[in-house]
């Protein structure tokens, strides 16, 4: 694990400590989780932009019909035989 160091103004640092106490976690855990969530959010936004800028091609869209096929075989009779 890598250690990062940064500065916060006193009011924000107090809010971080306050929330860590409320959630009964240490400050590092709270900040680590907040950073992870924000990075996930940024990655999701970048993915959405990429999809908007580069939509699926006609060939890729043809594969969407495969999901409508359903199961290749009927396995419903197996549901009762395992009891």
CORHUGI-V388837 format. One record per run of one state. SS is the DSSP state (hx for helix, st for strand, lp for the rest). FROM is the first residue (numbers start at 1). TO is the last residue. Records with the same first field share a line. If there is no record, write none. Layout:
# CORHUGI-V388837
SS: FROM-TO, FROM-TO
This chain:
# CORHUGI-V388837
lp: 1-9, 24-26, 54-57, 69-77, 82-83
hx: 10-23, 27-53, 58-68, 78-81
